[in-house]
Amino acid sequence: MNLYERVFNDIDKNGDGKISAAELHQCVKAIGWEVPLVEVEMAVVEGLDHRDGDGVLGLEDLIRLVEDVEDDDKMNDLKEAFK
C-alpha cells in the first residue's frame, strides 16, 4: 500500500472507499485549519471531485488534491497530520 492509499484510508473513517466532505473537514480540523464545513462541502462538490461529480473524493481525487498543494507549509501540515 502506498502513502496516498494509507492517507486515504485514514481519512475514510467509515471505510466506504470514498471521502465525504465531513471526513475531509475532520482531517483539516485535525491539522489546525479552521475551515467551516460548508466551505469544505463546496470545495469538494465544485472543485475537488473532478472525476465523477458524485460529491465525494475517491483516491484519484485525493492524490490530485495533495499534488496540487504547492505551499510547503501546507504540505508539511498534511504530512504531520498523518504521522
N, C-alpha and C positions, 0 to 999 in steps of 0.2 A: 504494500500500500504506500503510495507516495504522500508527500507532505500535504498537497491540496486535498487529497481524499481524507486524510486524518483530520484536517481542519474542518472540512465539510461535515464529516461525521460528528465532530464535536459540537458544531453549531446546530446540527439537525437533531435536536433533543428528542423528538418523538420517533425518530428512525424511519420516517416515511420516504426518505430519499429526496426530499425537497426542503429548501429553507424558506420558511414563511417570513413575512415582514416582522412578526412578533419575535421569532427566533433570532433574526438578524438584529433587531432592536436590543434584545438581551445581550447579544455579543458586543455591540458598540457601547452599551452601558457598562459592561464589564471592563472595558479598557478606558473608561473615564470620559467618553464623549457624551455630551448632553445633547441628544438629538430627539425631538419629540417623535413618538410612534407614528403620527400622521405623516411626518416628513419621510420616515423610512418607508412607509407604505407607498407613498407617491414615488419615491426613488425606485423601488422595486418594480412597480407597475409601469412607470413611464420611462425608466431609463436603463435599469439593470437587467431586466428579464427580456433580452433581445431574441432569444431563440424561439419560444413558442407562445409568448404572451399570456401564460396561464396565471400570472400573478405571484409566482413563487420562483425561487432560484434553484436551478439544477447545478450540478458540478461544473459544467462548462461556464455558466453564468458567474459562479464564484471565482473561477480561475480568471476570467476576463476582468472582473472587478478588482481582484488583487493585483493583477499585472498592470492595470491602468493606474494604480496608485503610484504617483511619481514622487511625492514628498517623502523624504527619508524618515522624518519623524512619524508620519502615519504608518509607514511600513514597519518601523521599529515597534510602534504601539501594537500593531497586529501580531507581530512575532512574539512580543512579550505576553500578550493575552493568551497565546496558545502554548506557552511553556508549561 
